[in-house]
């Protein structure tokens, strides 16, 4: 495997790539140059650290890992009362780690680390950032300094991760990216119609040999559903999201299936502009 690749992008951003990890980093403030240097240095060892502890991270329980990011993954997934392994928080925890290094020396107004769609955010006093929300129609959520959310993550059966449910997308805002990552996975699992004949599933390990889900059935295709069925599946997921919010595990969520979306505490939505017509 080749080493970490660090590439400067237009607008002062960084592209960080190493094996399966692909991040975009953006930052504003007088400490920007030093912050980006620290972010790149932290990223350089991230994959090696995680690879050393993969057996533990692919198991739902076990001894406390040695690495800081691995421990953050365990901490993020531990509060949820559903089957989950620390791998459900891997993208978010990686983003959190790079962001922490970026802002550690101070002088940062705003910053984000987008790890394949799961993002860690820093918002200084008087500042705000916008986070993309996967819903129909597409929108963004404005996050200000006083908002508790500092992480955003999206999950669904069509994404890069496997899902036990049928949500096309579930986007979650939480106090950090690792928590958002884990919660989005579980809420997407809950958007479901168990036993429905239009839903095709396969054992996870048949789709990806090294899947942490083992023989559990993951969704590989969803056929036509009626509006009533779509509503029923979304209602299951929304109940899960509401339960997580009541326990303080998430701040907000958007659940989408079949052209329908259910929102939980997303008051600062900004509609995406309509594409220009030729």
N, C-alpha and C positions, 0 to 999 in steps of 0.2 A: 504494500500500500504506500503510495506517495505521501509526503508530508503535507502539513497544512499550507494552504495557498491563501495569501493575503493580497487583495487587489483593490486599488483605489478606484472609485467610481465618480462619475460627474456629480457635482453638488456637494462634494466633500464627504461622501459616504464610503464605507468599506464593504467589500464582499469577502467573507471568510468561508473557505471551503476545505473540508477534510473528510474523505470517505462519504458517509451518508449525511454528514452535517453540512448544512448550507445556510449561512446567515447573512443578513444585510444589517449594517449598523449605521445609524444616523445620529448626529449630536449637534447641539448649538451651545454657545457659551464661550467665555474666554479660555476655559481649560480644555477646549476641544482637541487640540493636537496631542496633548499629554494623555487625555482620555482615550483617544483612538489607539495610541501606542500601548497603553495598558490593556485595552480590550484585545488587541492582536496578540499580546504576550500571553494573556490568559487562555485565549482560544488555542494556542499552539499545542498545549498538552491535554486538552479536554477529551479528545477521542481516546487517547491512550489510557487515561484514567478510567474512563467508563468501560473500555474493553477488558480491563484487568478484573472487573467485578461483575461481568455479565451473568454468570450463573446465579449469583444472589439476586441481581436485579430482575431476572426473569422468573423468580419464584415469589409467591404471595407473602411468604414469611421466612424468617431466618435471622442469622446474626446481623448485628449492625455493621454496615459497610465501613471501609476505611476512608474512602475519598469524600471530600466535602460535597461534591455534586451528587454522588450516589446517596449520601446521607440525606440530602435535601429531597431526593426523589422518594425515599422511604418516608420521610416526614410528611410530604405532601399527600401521599396516598393513604397513610395510616388512618385518618379520621373517617374515611368513608366506610359505610356498613354494607359493602357489596364486594364481590370478588374483583380484585384488582391487583396487579403487580406494580412495582416501582417503575417499570417501563412505560406505564401510562403517563408518567410525568417527565419523560426523558427530554423531550424537545423544550418544554417550558423551563425545566431546571437548568438546562444548558444556557438558555437565553438569560435567565436570572443571574447565572454565574458571570457571564461576560459583561452584563450590565453593571453588576456590582464592582467589577474591576474598572470599568469605564468611569464611573462616577466617584470612585474611591479617593481621588486626589482633589476633588472639589472643582469649582469653577464651571459647573455644567448647568445650563438652564433647562434644556430638554434633551432627552435621549431615548432611543429605542433600539432594541435588538430583535429582529424578526428572524426566527429560526424556522424556516419552512412554513410560515403562516401562523406560528405561535409566537407571541411577542411579549417581551418585558419592557416596561416603560418607566422613565423618570420624568417627573414634572415638577419644576421648581416653583417657588412663590410667584404668583402673577402670571404663570405660564399655562398653556394647555396643549394637548396633542389630540389627534383624531385617530381612531382605530376602525379599521374596516370591519363591517358586520355582514356575514354571509346570510342574506335573506332576500326575499323577493318583494318589491324591487330592492336592489342593493342600496346600502346606506352606510354611514359612518357614525360613530359615537364620539362626542367631544368629552375628553377627560381633563378636568382641571386639577389644580393643586389640592383643593379641598376634597376631591373625590377619593374614596378608599381604594379604588381599583388601580393596580399597577401591573396587571397581567391580563392578556387576552389570548384565547385559544379556540380553535375550531376542530370539530370531529364529525364524522359521518361515514356511512358505509362506502361511499365512493371515493373517500380520501386515501391518503397514503397508508393509513393505519387500518387495521381490521376492526369491525364493529359487530356486536351481537344484535344490533337493532337495524332499523330501516330509515333513520333520519338522513336526509340529503345533507344537512348541515346543522350543527349545534354550535353556536358561538357563545362563549362564557367570558365574563369579566370577573376577576377575583383579585385578592390582595397581592398575589404574585403570579408569575406565569406558570410555575409548577402546579399550583392549586387549580388554576384555570384549565390546564391541560388534563389533569386527572378528572375534574368535574365534567368537562365537555365529553370525555370518553364515556362516563357512566350515564350522563343524561342522554347521549346518543344511543346507548344500549337500551335505555328505557323506552324510547320511541319505537314501538313495536306492535305487531299483531301476531302473537304466538300461534303457530299452526296454520297460518293463512296459506292457501294453496298457491298464491301468486308470488310467494317469497321463497327463493331458492337459497339453501345454505349448504356449506361444506365444513368438515372439520378444519380448524385453523391451521393445523400442521400440514394439511394437504395443499393449502394455498401457499404458505411460507413454512418451510421445513423447520426453521428455528423459532417459530412463533411462541411467545410466552403464554398464549391461550391454549396450547396443547390440542386436545380433542374437542374442545368446545366449538359449537357450530357458529360460524360467522356468515354474514350475509354476502352473497355473491351476485344476486340479481333480485330486482323487485319489479313485478309486473303491474298491470293497471290496477288501481285502487279506486273505490268510489269515494265521493266527498265525505260520506259518513265514516268510512274506514280511515281516511286520512285524519279526520277530526279525532277519532278515537285513539289513534296511535299518538298524535300530538298531545292529547290530554294526559296520556300515561307519562310522557316525558316531562310535561309541564309540572305534574305533581312531584316528580323527582326533583326538578329544579327548585320548586317552592320549598321542599323539605330541606334541601341543601342551603338555601338562602336563610331559612328560619334558624338553622344551626350556625350561621355565620361563615359558611364555607365558600359561598360565592356572593358576588354583588349584583349581577344581572345576567340575563341570558336571552338568546333568540334561537328559536327552534323552527326549522323549515322542512316541509315535506309536501310533495305534490302541488307546488305553487302556493301553499298556505304557510303562514308564519305565525308563531305565538311568541309574544314578548313578555319578559319579566323584568320590570324596573329598568327600562332603557328610555328615560325621558329626553335625553339630549341627542336625539337622532338627527342626522343631516342627510337628506336624500342625495344620492349621487346624481350629477347632472345628466340629462338625456344626451345620448350620443348625437353628434352633428349629422345632419342628413346631407347626402351627396347631391 
